[in-house]
Amino acid sequence: MAAGVKFGGRSIGPEHAPYVIAEIGSNHNGDMQLCRTIIDAACEAGADAVKFQSWTRSSLICEAEFERNSSYSDTKRHFGSLREMVERYEFTPQQHTEISDYCQKIGIDFMSSVFSRGEVDLVLQVGAPALKIASMDVTHLPLLEYVGSKGAPIILSTGMATLGEVEDALAAIRRGGNADVVLLHCVAVYPTPPELLNLKNITTLATTFGVPVGFSDHSLGSAAAVGAVALGACIIEKHFTINKELDGWDHHMSADPAEMRRLVQEGRFVHSALGSPMRIVSQAEMEKRLKFRRRAVAARALPVGTVLKAADLEFKRPGNGIGPNELGYIVGRVLQRPLKLDEEIIWSDIGPVGAR
């Protein structure tokens, strides 16, 4: 397992509490006041970072695709043409600076997915602690080499990718000179039904590639994200909004503030609860033994000189005496004093075998 991946001063890895990214994406709807309101809600819910998407009209979609998508029947998630939506939702360089500064002001990390070399440079210029590569670019090896050349930590989503493609992607990043990579297990179905989540892929990726692994969660609710933490996910990325009913691409499948708060709290609880694989009986449990376990008592009134048999003994609370696992050391030994029914037996009450 690669060690030492840090986002700013924050260490990232399975031994650390999960780093939670509230994926705002395009949920700002091109409205920077709405954007700041969503950032505030993410911060209040306990997220460590908010993340956006740094594409432009020219860096992601070709002209023919714009022409093919001139209108949509679902007017809740879409308005007008694809071109009109992209123009509305595009995150401009000036907005990058504005929102990054706002994040710094309120104490939450600013991140963004990058889709071109210019966007890589822009996101680093505004102070993002890591670069995010979306699942769609796992096979964009030239971009990955360029990202690797920048020396910043990298988060790489693996939706739609085979293990071989992930291997090639990591090799491209490393050719660029960088080994500080966190993979995100991801299923690029929106929303993802539980039968497609395959959370065990988190351990598969960690074992196969020896890097920290997180989870980009596109399911509804917080259960899958919390389960991912139990499997070792060190980053949880989850789409986020203040209102699922807002118009736009992703609001309907995003976590709201209550869900994000629950995800953060339960994820940290589960991480803390995982503890160590080493079997340890805590001091608190050792003290409980004295109350919860059993000790030897007389099953009936026993006269002095009784050669003790198993039938002469019962075991009852508290557990601060001779335990039932020590029965073999008692049977056949001679009682040195009389005992009343239910009286506790101590080692000085019994002599060696045959002693009277």
Buried (B, 14 or more C-beta within 10 A) or exposed (E): EEEEBEBEEBBBBBEEBBBBBBBBBBBBBBEBEBBBBBBBBBBEBBBBBBBBBBBBEEBBBEEEEBEEBEEBEEEEBBBEBBBBBBEBBBBEBEBBBBBBEBBEEEEBBBBBBBBBBBBBEBBBEBBBBBBBBBBBBBBBBEBBBBBBBBEBBBBBBBBBBEEEBBEBBBBBBBEBEBBBBBBBBBBBEEBBEEEEBEBEBBBEBBEBBEBBBBBBBBBBBBBBBBBBBBBBBBBBBBBBBBBBEBEBBBBBBBBBBEBBBBBBBBBBEBBEEBEEEEEEEEEEEEEEEEEEBBBBBBBEEBEEEBBBEEEBBBBEEEBEBBBBEEBEEBBEBBBBEBBEEEBBBEEEBBEEEEEE
